[in-house]
Amino acid sequence: MRFSQFLNARSMSPVEDRALIKNLEAHATLAARNGFSAIFLPDHHFNGYMPIASDSYMFAAWLAAKLPEMHFGFSVTSTPLHHPVRFVERINILDQLTDGKILVGIGSGTTPEEMIGFGVNYTEASKVAEENLAIADRLWAKEMDDPAVEFDTGHYKGRVLQRIAPAPYSRRPRLMPVAMKEASARRAAENGWPAFIPAFTPPQIGGTEPLKHVTRYFTTYRDMLLAAGHPEATVADALSWTTHTYQCVHLAESDEQARAELETILRAYQDAVEREAAFNRRAESDTANTKTDRTPDALSEDWIATWCLYGSPDTVAEHLRPYAELGIGNILCGTTTGPLTDERLRLANQTVRLLGEKVIPRFAEQRVAVPA
């Protein structure tokens, strides 16, 4: 089972932005030295949310030059916010720069504030996402002398006469849908791509039985993948990157220390979320931009059980054992959750070192089993 790092830190003011960028660069380097396989980056905009996330492809390219052995993932790219031509161009060049070591998570977005900043209504996000992905497929398939790819969705328009340059390093860059809807799971399975496996079922975004949800979504995706008729190597690669995400991972020498420090982290995180929620309420001023789901308070047991992984190295390893036995190939660890103060960075580095020294080695020799 692989372990990947999710750089999901927040900045609370403009004067903090530069320090956050430099600290995340150093933190990613620490993860690379401690056995992590990939760095995943979010895609978020405005409100001081995550400064590196306003152009996570650019930040990934910067890190890739420094960490050439690492894979780079995106959790997740909000496809309605990206012009489909630029979406394909940027994926292709990053695919070249990393020798094919990218995994592009795709989704329709989560916040109305981000949508209205790009001129997209929140209630139309899923439709725009599907339109953009269909256009991207046509652009990846287009050769120089093929007829022009023309599109006009009402949100994006264009006419591509030649081809997208550069071509991707891979025959087709790996996208990673969220396997919550049958159509998304099938898209991943039929293309031989990995998928994100949810630990909850909307409209409830939380709960105390995450493994139950992970098992259901993973089994559906895996069965579709096996039924698609891919070569064994394709199936094994897809399963090895199939990802279960923890928004907040925190390790300490004892369970008691880990829980106390986790609650400190989550209090600061919840304060940041409530500030962001105030701006989203402004965006939700009309029916086209109203959310239908609400995330539980981060200090609630529902949120902690679904989104947090914490404890001593022994406790964390035992918690992860059923996920490894199920066949989850990649654990995505949010090690910088919340505002990135000096103390928060110290705790994040503590977590990475303990994972690298005492948890990751226990799973390093396990391989994803491909059922006959």
N, C-alpha and C positions, 0 to 999 in steps of 0.2 A: 504494500500500500504506500502510495506517495503522500508527501505532505507539501502543501503550497502555502505561500504567504499572501494575505490580502491586505494591501496598504489602504486602509479605510479611515485614516486620521482626519480630524477636522481642525480648521483654524477659526479662531473667534474674533480676529481683527486683522486688518491689512498689515499691521506691523509684525504679525506672526507668520505671514505667508512664506517669506524667504527661509526662515529657520526651519519651518516644516518641510519644505522641499529638500533642503540639505540633510536634515535628520532622517527623512525617509530614504534618501539615497544610501546613507550609512547603514540604516536598519536593513535594507534589502541586501546589502553586501554581507552583513552579519548572518542573515538567513542562508545565503549561498554557501557560506563557510560552515554552516551547521546542518547540512544534509537536506535542505529544502530543494524541491525539484523545479519550482516555478514561482514567479511573482505575478499575482493577479491585481488588476487595477480597476477601479470603478469608473463610471461615466456619469458625472453629476455637475450641475451648473448653478451659479448664483449663490447669494446668501452666505458666502463664506463657508460653504458646505465642505468641500474637499478641493483645495486649490489645484492639486495635480490632476484632478479628474476633469477639469474643463478641457483638457486635451491629453487624455491618458495615452494616446498613441505616440505623441511626441515624447512624453516622459518614458514610455517603454523603450523607444528608440535610443534615448540617452542611456538608460540602464543597460540595454543590450550591448552597447559598445564597451561597457565596463564589466559585464557579466556574461560573456559569450556562451557559456555552457548552460545557462538557465533557459527554461521555457518562459513564455510570457502569455498571460491570459487576461481576459476582460470580463468583469463580473458586475453587471453585464452592460454591453453597449445598448443604449436606448435607440433603436433603429429609426423611430420617427423623427429624431432630432438631427439626422445626418442625410445630406443630399446623397442619393444612391451612387452617383459617379464618384464623389469624394470618398464615400464609404469604401468602395471597391479599390480605388487608387491607394488609399492609405493602408488598407489591409495588404495589398500586393507588395508594396515597398517594404513594409515591416516583415512580411513573410520572407522576402529576399534578404533583408538585413540579419534575420535570425536563422537563416538556413531552414526555414519551415517550422520553427519551434514556436508557433503561436496558436492560441485557442481563443476564438472570438465568441464569447458569450453574447447571446442576442435576446432582447426582450422589448416590451412595448413601453417601458417607463413606469415610474411610480408616483410622480408628484406633479400636480397641476402647475405649480409655479415654473417648473422647468419647461413644460409644454408651451405655456403662453409666451415665454421668452423667445421661442423659436417659431411662433405663429401657428402652433398646432393645438387643437382642442383636446383636452384629456380624454373625453368620451370617444374621440376618433382615433386614439393612439394605436389600438390594435389593428384597425383597418390600414392605417398609414404604414405600420410596421410590415404587414403582409405585402402591401404594394411595393415598398422599398426592397424587400427581399426578393420578390419576383423580378424586379428590374435588375438587381444585382446578379441574379442567376443568368439573365440574358447577357449582361455585360461580361461575365466571366467566360461565357461560351462563345462570344463573338470573336471571329477572326478578321484579319485586315480587309479581305475582299467580300465579306458578308454584307448584306443590306444594312443600312443604318438602324441602330436601335433608337427608336423614338418613344417618348413617354410624356404624358401630361396627366398627373394624378389630381390636379387641383392644389396640391401642396408643392410638388416638385415637377419640373419639366426639363427636357433636354433632347438633343439629337446627336448621337455619337456616330460619326462617319467611319472612323478607322478602327482602332482597338484601344483598350486600356493599356497604358505603359507605366511601369514595367509589367510584364507578365508575372504571375505569382511564381515563387520558387516551387511550391507544391503543384500537383496537377489541379488541385482545388483546395484552397485554404480551409482549415477545419473551423466550422462554426459549432457553437454549443448552445442549442436551445434549452430552455427550462422545461423539463418533462412533466409539466403539471397538466397540460391539456393533451388529449390523445393526438391531435394534429402535430403538436410540437414534438412529442415523443416519437411519432412516426417519421417526421422530417429528419431527426437525428439518426434514427435506426436505419432508414432506407439509404441515407448517404454514408453510413459507416462512421458517423461522428459521435463523440462523447456527449453527455448531457449533464445538466445540473439536476440533482434529485432533491425535491422539496421535502421539508420536515414538518409541513403543516398543510391543511386543506382549507382554502378560503371558504367563507369570509372570515374565519377565525385565523389570525396570523400569530399563532402561538399554541401552547398546550404542553402537557406534561408527558406525552407519549410520542416523541418524535420518531423513534425507531419504527413504530407502526406505520406511519406515513411514508417514511423512507423505503421500507420494505415493499409497500404497495406500488409506489411510483417506480422504484428500481426494477421490480419484477416485470412490470408491464413493458418498460423500455427494453430490458434485456431480452425478453421473449420476442419482441419485435425485431431487435437486432439480429438474433439468431435465425429468425425466419426469413430475413432479407437475402440470405444466400451469399454473404460476403466471404472472402478467403479468411482462414483462421487468423492470420496475422492482423487483418483489419479489425476483426472482432476483439482480439486481445488488446490492441492499441486503444480502441474506443473504450473498452471497459477499464483499462488502466488509467484513463483520465476522467472517467465518470465521477462526478464531484458532489460531495456532501459538504455544506458550508456551515461554519460557525462564525457568527458576526463578532463574537468576543471570546478569545482564548486566553486564559491566564493560568500560569503554573507557579507554584511556590514549593518550598521544601515540605510543607505540611498542608493538609486539607483546610485546617483552621486559618492559617495565614492566607491561603489562596482565596478563601471565601471573604475574609475581611478586606483584602485588597481589591477583589472583584467588586464589592459593593461600593468602594470609593470610586473606582473607574466608572461604574454604571451611574452613579449620582451625577458625575460631571457630564457623562454622555446624555443622560436624560435632560439635563439643563439645556444642552445644545439642541436636542431634538425639539424641545418646547419652543425655543427661539425660532427654529425653522418652521414649526407649525404655525406660528403667528403670521409668517409671510404666506404660507400656503392658504391660510384662511382668506387672505386678500385675493388670491388667485381663484378661490372657489366662490367667487361672487356671482356666478351664473351657473345654470344647469349644465352647460357644456363642459364645465371644469369642476365637477363635484365628485369626490372620491366616494366609493361605496364600502371601503374597508378601513378599519382603524387598527393600528398596531398597539398592542398592550404596553403599559408602562414598563420600562426596561428593568425596574426593580421588582416587578411581579414575578412570581414563580413560573407562570405561564411563559413569559419571555425568556427567563433564565434557562428553563428546561429545554426550550426549542433552540435558542440562539447562542448559548454559552457552553463552553467546555472549560472546566476548571478543576483544580485540585493538585495534589502531589503527583509526581510522575507516575507512580504506581496506580493511583486512582484514575488518572487520565487514560493510561494504557488499557486498564480493565474496561473503562467506558467504551473505548474504541473497538475492543475485540469483536463484539457482535457485528459491527459495520464491516470489519475486515472479512469476517466469515460470510457475511451476506454477499460480498463481492464488490463493495465500493472501492474504487481504485485510487481516489484522491481526496484527501481531507484538506479543505481550504480554511486556513486559520486567520481570523481577524485579530492580529496581534497589536494593533495600534488604535483600537476603537476609542472614539471620543476625542476631546481637545488634546493636542500633543504638547503638554507641558513637559518640563525637564523631568519631573517625577514620573509622569506617564511614560515617557521614553525609557526611563530606567526600568520600570516594570515590564515594558514590552521587550527590552533586551534580555531581562531575566527569563521571560517565558521562552524566547527563542533559544537561549542557551540550554535551558532544561529540556526542551523538546529535542534539541540536537544531541544532547549528551545521554538522555535517559529514556526517551520514548521512541524516536524515529528508528534507532537501531533495532528495536524489538520487532518492527514490521518490515525492515528492509529486505529480508530474504523471502517474504511471502510474495507469491505471484498470483495474479488473477487467474482463477480456474475458468476455462472455457468449456461449458457443458457440451457433451456429445450430442 
